[in-house]
């Protein structure tokens, strides 16, 4: 039996980079994985690349409406969630003297707000020991 057999995982930002690599490994270890991404074409490509036991859900982790829709779908389809990898984020670099309020808000919304609310909203679906 694979170590993640019958486990349900969520990987935000699972359409590229570390998130995509983790999703592939989790599926190989037996999990069903929900991955998220902001852009449909990249998300569809990642789902096709993973190939099985994966559900792609388009959304932005900085949007509480998108997070609610995501977690409602997981609850409806699987009823629980065993693992959360809150991976989505951005690295928008700028020299200290050139950072704008919009730049700051964009980074904070994806890297802090998205992380916190992803985990907070996932907790009710996670059984003891998840």
N, C-alpha and C positions, 0 to 999 in steps of 0.2 A: 504494500500500500504506500502510495506517495505521501509525503509528510503534510501536504495541504489538501489531500483528498476530501471532497465534500465541503471545503471551506469556500466562503464568499469573500472576495477582496475588492476594495475600492482603491484605485490609483488615480489621483488627480494629476493632470498633465501627463497622462499615460500614452500620449500620441507621439512622443519623441524622446530622445535622449535616455536619461537614467530611468524615467518612468516607463518608457516602452521596453527597455531591457528588463526591468523588474517584472512587468506584466508578462512577458514571454517566459521568464523563469517561474513565476507563480503558476502559469498555465501548465508548464512542463511538470511542475510538482503536484498537479492535480486540482488546482483551484479553478473556480469560475471567477473571472475578473471583469469588473466594470472599470472602464477607462474614460477619462474626460479630456476634452480639448475644446478650445474656443472656435476653431475653424473646421467646418465639416470635411473639406477635402483631405486634410491631414489626418483627421480622426478616422475617416473611412479607409485610408491607406493603411493606418496602423491596425485596424480591425482585420483587414485582409491579410496583412503580414503575420499577425498572431495566428489567425486561421481557425481557431476553435475555442470554445469555452470563454468567449469574450463578448461583452456588450459595450458598444461605444455610446456615450451620452454627450451630446454637444452642450457646452455651457462654460460659463466664466465663474471661477471660484470667488471672485469679488462681488458677485451678484447673489444676494440671499434668496431671491426668487429662483435662480438657477439651481442653487444648492437644495432648496426645498423640493424642486421638481426631481432632481437626481435621487435624493434619498427616498422620496415617495415611490419612484420607479423601482429602486432596489427592494423596498419593503413589499411592493405589489408582486414583483417577480420572484423574489427569493425569501422574503420574510425575515431575514437577519443579515448581519454583516460581521465577519470574524476578524478582518484586518483592514486597517486604513493606512495608506501611505499618502500623506498629504504632501505631494511632490510639486504641484503646480507653483510656478513663480516666475519672476522675470529678473533680468539683470540689465537695466537700462543705465548705462554709465554716462556720467557727465562730470566735468571738473567742478569742484566745490563752488566756485563763484558763478557757475552757469546753471545750477539746479533751480528749476522753477517750481512753483507750488503744484502745477499740473504733473510734473515729473515725480515729485515727492508723493502726491496722492496716488498716482498710478502704481508706483512701487509698493507703497504701504498697503494699498487695497489688495493687491495680489499676494504679496509675501507675508503679510501679517494678518489682515482681516480675513483673507481667504483661508489661511491655515487654521486660525482660531475657530471660525464658524464651520469649517468642514468637519473638524473633530467634534465640536459641540453638537452639531446636528446629527452626526453619525452615532453618538453614544446611545440613544434610545434603541437602536437596532442591534447593539452589541451585547451578546450574552456574557455572563460571568466567564472569565478566562480568555475572552477574545483579545 
